[in-house]
């Protein structure tokens, strides 16, 4: 078999082929044409795209440069092309417009300015709102012109009005000093001083509370920078200044009884009909204050701050401040704390009336009226000198409450000596406790009378209140087996009690036999019903007898005729001695007990200008609780103290 020939591979064929001939040389390139001249620089509006950055996509290409004219092209090497045309400058502003535009530019600042300005006060909370309220320019060294006093306004938005309470005594919460005291308007606490190392200064650094008010001058300061808030920013603090020192003008007094007010939370309340805080056991003080602040002449006297004209005692000043707070139409809350007044009462009375112990409201009212009268009559007097000066001096207290009663008295006959010393002591004790007359002081019918052989003393005695004795209730009710009679409560009319001053009935008290007759009635008559007495064992007993009385048109002269010479000018008037009820203080306790669950309450009413169209609204106030009450239900409570206003009397 013949051998098969293998064809050569591609590499073998290439290796045995002849090399290719060299390529011929390339011809030379023709010279390039000269480049066209560069286009002129772009206009000002395209400057933002001429920094080497490409034009945004979609923008049209720039237009070709205009061809220069023949003259310009020939002299292009000598004369540069003219600059592009610019718009003419605007006319100069008027003389008045330039200042206004400058002030507008100063009030508008960029975000960087406000950020830099707020950096020092970043720890005190948000301040942008208060800063924007500052006005007026002030040029700085860096050329920036911030708003004038903007730094002082940055902290005003940190004030917390909900915690502000100026009712308590103005004492530093650290040193308990009353000198140079400031109130922190952020937390409501009191601190002394505002200089370096003072308690207010240290408080501002520790807590970042910066707004403080001087409680004596009402001036507000920023601490620890220690500068006063400027006058243009004081408008934001007017409500706080009014809360600290309320003021009343004649127009405000005229509408004070007819308009409702709103507290900080928007709740409606009636000025003058707000609750008083019971700090301890001072409800007996609260009811007396509630009754006195509704005596209009007395109220207006203290609301207009007449007591400060001649300078008065601290007790008068604090009582006036309490009256103004009760009638404040712009209060932050519908209640007031009498803490400052109570502290002064305890100090002046030498702890006779304390916050932590109960007392009789009548005793406190008598002490308060006499003390206010003496202090107003003799502001600088002390002790016996003050009392002597007050005799015969007329004050707002005497003009409102002082009347005159004629008292005729005769000592009870002495006890005859007996061999039994115990019987003598018992009879003497009975006379001292008000036992009835004997011997010549009893007529043939067994009624008390003056002994013709004895001396009768007669004198006119001024009074601020009239006391009347309630009839003794039966010891046991329902002794006949009648269930209805067992549930009855003894009652008496106010006319029967006023008969004590008719000038004919005799009464034995303090070992004397006396009779009383009114000589002059005051514009405001204060009546006291003796509800608490002591028995032979020295224990206090409560008389539950109810007193029936009208709320209007009580004719006192019908039950207690005045002496003929008294009030001669008013005897022809049909309402010469007619009185309307102003306030009624009642006692409430568990039946059958003396002081179990005891509480004092006061009933007061509004005084509308037109009683025929708008009937007065009555309120029952017990400490902080103020509730409306039906006037026909007032006499159902155990009345203890009442204030009546004479209809024919003009405001003193």
URBELWO-V613002 format. One record per pair of residues at least 12 apart in sequence whose C-alpha atoms are under 6 Angstrom apart, sorted by the first residue. I is the first residue (numbers start at 1). J is the second residue. If there is no record, write none. Layout:
# URBELWO-V613002
{{I & J} {I & J}}
This chain:
# URBELWO-V613002
{{124 & 208} {127 & 154} {130 & 153} {130 & 154} {130 & 157} {131 & 150} {131 & 153} {131 & 154} {134 & 147} {134 & 150} {135 & 147} {135 & 148} {136 & 148} {159 & 185} {159 & 186} {160 & 186} {163 & 188} {164 & 188} {167 & 337} {168 & 339} {168 & 340} {169 & 340} {172 & 190} {172 & 191} {172 & 192} {173 & 190} {173 & 191} {180 & 192} {180 & 193} {182 & 212} {182 & 213} {182 & 214} {182 & 215} {183 & 212} {183 & 213} {184 & 212} {185 & 211} {185 & 212} {201 & 224} {210 & 222} {210 & 223} {248 & 304} {261 & 329} {263 & 331} {263 & 332} {263 & 333} {264 & 332} {271 & 327} {271 & 329} {272 & 326} {272 & 327} {274 & 334} {274 & 335} {275 & 335} {275 & 623} {275 & 624} {275 & 625} {276 & 335} {276 & 336} {276 & 337} {276 & 623} {276 & 624} {277 & 337} {277 & 623} {277 & 624} {278 & 623} {280 & 355} {280 & 356} {281 & 355} {281 & 356} {281 & 357} {281 & 358} {282 & 355} {284 & 361} {287 & 602} {291 & 583} {297 & 651} {302 & 320} {303 & 324} {312 & 379} {313 & 379} {318 & 341} {373 & 397} {374 & 390} {377 & 390} {400 & 523} {400 & 524} {401 & 464} {401 & 522} {401 & 524} {402 & 463} {402 & 464} {402 & 522} {403 & 462} {403 & 463} {403 & 520} {403 & 521} {403 & 522} {404 & 461} {404 & 462} {404 & 519} {404 & 520} {405 & 460} {405 & 461} {405 & 517} {405 & 518} {405 & 519} {406 & 459} {406 & 460} {406 & 516} {406 & 517} {407 & 458} {407 & 459} {407 & 516} {408 & 457} {408 & 458} {408 & 514} {408 & 515} {409 & 456} {409 & 457} {409 & 513} {409 & 514} {410 & 456} {410 & 512} {410 & 513} {411 & 512} {412 & 511} {412 & 512} {431 & 511} {432 & 510} {432 & 511} {434 & 508} {434 & 509} {434 & 510} {465 & 526} {465 & 527} {466 & 527} {466 & 528} {467 & 528} {467 & 529} {468 & 529} {469 & 530} {490 & 545} {491 & 545} {491 & 546} {491 & 547} {492 & 547} {493 & 547} {493 & 548} {494 & 548} {494 & 549} {495 & 559} {498 & 559} {499 & 559} {499 & 560} {501 & 516} {501 & 517} {501 & 560} {502 & 517} {502 & 560} {502 & 561} {503 & 515} {503 & 516} {503 & 517} {518 & 562} {519 & 562} {519 & 563} {519 & 566} {520 & 566} {523 & 646} {523 & 649} {524 & 644} {524 & 645} {525 & 643} {525 & 644} {526 & 642} {526 & 643} {527 & 641} {527 & 642} {528 & 640} {528 & 641} {529 & 640} {531 & 543} {542 & 594} {546 & 638} {548 & 635} {551 & 581} {552 & 580} {553 & 578} {553 & 579} {553 & 580} {554 & 578} {554 & 579} {555 & 577} {555 & 578} {556 & 577} {576 & 648} {578 & 646} {578 & 647} {579 & 644} {579 & 645} {579 & 646} {579 & 647} {580 & 644} {580 & 645} {581 & 644} {582 & 643} {582 & 644} {583 & 603} {583 & 604} {583 & 642} {583 & 643} {584 & 602} {584 & 603} {584 & 641} {584 & 642} {585 & 601} {585 & 602} {585 & 639} {585 & 640} {585 & 641} {586 & 601} {586 & 638} {586 & 639} {586 & 640} {587 & 600} {587 & 638} {601 & 621} {601 & 622} {602 & 620} {602 & 621} {603 & 619} {603 & 620} {604 & 618} {604 & 619} {605 & 617} {605 & 618} {605 & 619}}
